[in-house]
Amino acid sequence: MIHAELTSEFKGETVVLVKTNIDGLNLFRSALLQVEIGSSGEPALIDGDQIHLVTVNESAAQVELSGKRVIWRLPRRKVKELMEKVSAMIEAAGPCHHYVDIDAPAHTLVISRDEYT
């Protein structure tokens, strides 16, 4: 499960909140790895009510939320940062989260494993 949403109710701040479990983190890491090694095509994560597409965009780190479609436009440096954080979350013994600076639609991305339902 991986679900992204824009919320203005996260500790008084507007953030992109990604709710996920271990399976969702593994899917996300696979897509990030495909982008990192430069394979052709757009890696896609498909889970339940959303389709996630991960692409490289060197100008800004953006997460476009459009109903059932989430488009991740990330500079290569941000792909690398997310790979490191997602890998650490997969290895964690239990619920955890990481914060990542992004450019739009908010300035903070929160990736949360097993903390929200």
C-alpha positions as a LaTeX table, in Angstrom:
\begin{tabular}{lrrr}
\hline
Residue & $x$ (\AA) & $y$ (\AA) & $z$ (\AA) \\
\hline
Met1 & 0.00 & 0.00 & 0.00 \\
Ile2 & 1.24 & 3.47 & $-0.89$ \\
His3 & $-1.04$ & 6.50 & $-0.78$ \\
Ala4 & $-0.02$ & 10.14 & $-1.24$ \\
Glu5 & $-2.08$ & 13.17 & $-0.28$ \\
Leu6 & $-1.68$ & 16.87 & 0.39 \\
Thr7 & $-2.68$ & 17.70 & 3.94 \\
Ser8 & $-2.69$ & 20.97 & 5.84 \\
Glu9 & $-3.14$ & 19.24 & 9.17 \\
Phe10 & 0.32 & 17.82 & 9.82 \\
Lys11 & 1.68 & 19.51 & 12.93 \\
Gly12 & 0.34 & 22.84 & 11.68 \\
Glu13 & 2.10 & 22.57 & 8.33 \\
Thr14 & 0.97 & 21.72 & 4.81 \\
Val15 & 2.85 & 18.64 & 3.62 \\
Val16 & 2.68 & 15.87 & 1.08 \\
Leu17 & 2.00 & 12.84 & 3.28 \\
Val18 & 2.82 & 9.40 & 1.90 \\
Lys19 & 1.22 & 6.62 & 3.93 \\
Thr20 & 2.77 & 3.26 & 3.25 \\
Asn21 & 3.62 & $-0.18$ & 4.54 \\
Ile22 & 6.63 & $-2.41$ & 3.87 \\
Asp23 & 5.21 & $-3.65$ & 0.55 \\
Gly24 & 4.61 & $-0.08$ & $-0.63$ \\
Leu25 & 8.14 & 0.92 & 0.37 \\
Asn26 & 9.56 & $-1.98$ & $-1.63$ \\
Leu27 & 7.54 & $-0.94$ & $-4.70$ \\
Phe28 & 8.65 & 2.68 & $-4.30$ \\
Arg29 & 12.30 & 1.67 & $-3.90$ \\
Ser30 & 12.09 & $-0.45$ & $-7.07$ \\
Ala31 & 10.73 & 2.50 & $-9.06$ \\
Leu32 & 13.40 & 4.83 & $-7.64$ \\
Leu33 & 16.08 & 2.30 & $-8.55$ \\
Gln34 & 14.79 & 2.10 & $-12.13$ \\
Val35 & 15.01 & 5.89 & $-12.40$ \\
Glu36 & 18.42 & 5.98 & $-10.72$ \\
Ile37 & 19.97 & 3.48 & $-13.15$ \\
Gly38 & 18.33 & 5.25 & $-16.08$ \\
Ser39 & 16.23 & 2.45 & $-17.52$ \\
Ser40 & 13.89 & 3.45 & $-20.33$ \\
Gly41 & 10.26 & 4.29 & $-19.75$ \\
Glu42 & 8.54 & 5.62 & $-16.69$ \\
Pro43 & 8.67 & 3.32 & $-13.68$ \\
Ala44 & 5.19 & 2.88 & $-12.27$ \\
Leu45 & 3.88 & 1.88 & $-8.89$ \\
Ile46 & 0.33 & 0.67 & $-8.98$ \\
Asp47 & $-1.49$ & 0.11 & $-5.72$ \\
Gly48 & $-5.18$ & 0.18 & $-5.00$ \\
Asp49 & $-6.68$ & 3.58 & $-5.56$ \\
Gln50 & $-3.59$ & 5.41 & $-6.96$ \\
Ile51 & $-1.11$ & 5.01 & $-9.81$ \\
His52 & 2.36 & 6.44 & $-9.08$ \\
Leu53 & 4.72 & 7.43 & $-11.90$ \\
Val54 & 8.32 & 8.34 & $-11.07$ \\
Thr55 & 10.31 & 10.51 & $-13.49$ \\
Val56 & 13.51 & 12.56 & $-13.48$ \\
Asn57 & 13.12 & 16.35 & $-13.59$ \\
Glu58 & 16.37 & 18.19 & $-12.89$ \\
Ser59 & 14.76 & 21.56 & $-12.23$ \\
Ala60 & 12.65 & 20.85 & $-9.13$ \\
Ala61 & 11.34 & 18.15 & $-6.80$ \\
Gln62 & 7.61 & 18.02 & $-7.37$ \\
Val63 & 4.81 & 15.64 & $-6.47$ \\
Glu64 & 1.75 & 16.18 & $-8.65$ \\
Leu65 & $-1.39$ & 14.88 & $-6.96$ \\
Ser66 & $-4.27$ & 14.45 & $-9.36$ \\
Gly67 & $-6.95$ & 12.18 & $-7.97$ \\
Lys68 & $-5.93$ & 8.60 & $-8.68$ \\
Arg69 & $-2.65$ & 9.60 & $-10.33$ \\
Val70 & 0.53 & 10.74 & $-8.58$ \\
Ile71 & 3.46 & 11.93 & $-10.68$ \\
Trp72 & 6.84 & 12.18 & $-8.96$ \\
Arg73 & 9.18 & 14.61 & $-10.79$ \\
Leu74 & 12.52 & 14.40 & $-9.04$ \\
Pro75 & 16.07 & 15.60 & $-9.63$ \\
Arg76 & 18.63 & 12.77 & $-9.56$ \\
Arg77 & 20.00 & 14.04 & $-6.23$ \\
Lys78 & 16.50 & 13.73 & $-4.72$ \\
Val79 & 16.11 & 10.22 & $-6.16$ \\
Lys80 & 19.34 & 9.27 & $-4.39$ \\
Glu81 & 18.18 & 10.86 & $-1.11$ \\
Leu82 & 14.83 & 9.07 & $-1.28$ \\
Met83 & 16.54 & 5.74 & $-2.08$ \\
Glu84 & 18.64 & 6.08 & 1.07 \\
Lys85 & 15.70 & 7.03 & 3.28 \\
Val86 & 13.31 & 4.44 & 1.88 \\
Ser87 & 15.97 & 1.72 & 2.25 \\
Ala88 & 16.48 & 2.70 & 5.89 \\
Met89 & 12.72 & 2.57 & 6.48 \\
Ile90 & 12.54 & $-0.92$ & 4.97 \\
Glu91 & 15.27 & $-2.08$ & 7.35 \\
Ala92 & 13.62 & $-0.47$ & 10.41 \\
Ala93 & 12.10 & $-2.82$ & 12.99 \\
Gly94 & 8.75 & $-1.05$ & 13.09 \\
Pro95 & 6.77 & 2.11 & 12.31 \\
Cys96 & 8.92 & 5.03 & 11.17 \\
His97 & 8.96 & 8.14 & 9.00 \\
His98 & 11.30 & 10.49 & 7.16 \\
Tyr99 & 11.05 & 14.12 & 6.09 \\
Val100 & 12.27 & 15.22 & 2.66 \\
Asp101 & 12.49 & 18.78 & 1.32 \\
Ile102 & 10.60 & 19.25 & $-1.95$ \\
Asp103 & 9.56 & 22.24 & $-4.04$ \\
Ala104 & 5.87 & 21.64 & $-4.78$ \\
Pro105 & 3.03 & 21.43 & $-3.93$ \\
Ala106 & 4.40 & 21.86 & $-0.39$ \\
His107 & 7.93 & 22.27 & 0.95 \\
Thr108 & 7.91 & 19.04 & 2.95 \\
Leu109 & 7.33 & 15.43 & 1.98 \\
Val110 & 6.62 & 13.05 & 4.85 \\
Ile111 & 7.01 & 9.34 & 4.12 \\
Ser112 & 5.40 & 7.29 & 6.86 \\
Arg113 & 5.56 & 3.52 & 7.31 \\
Asp114 & 2.79 & 1.87 & 9.34 \\
Glu115 & 1.93 & 5.06 & 11.28 \\
Tyr116 & $-1.33$ & 6.05 & 9.57 \\
Thr117 & $-4.18$ & 3.91 & 8.29 \\
\hline
\end{tabular}
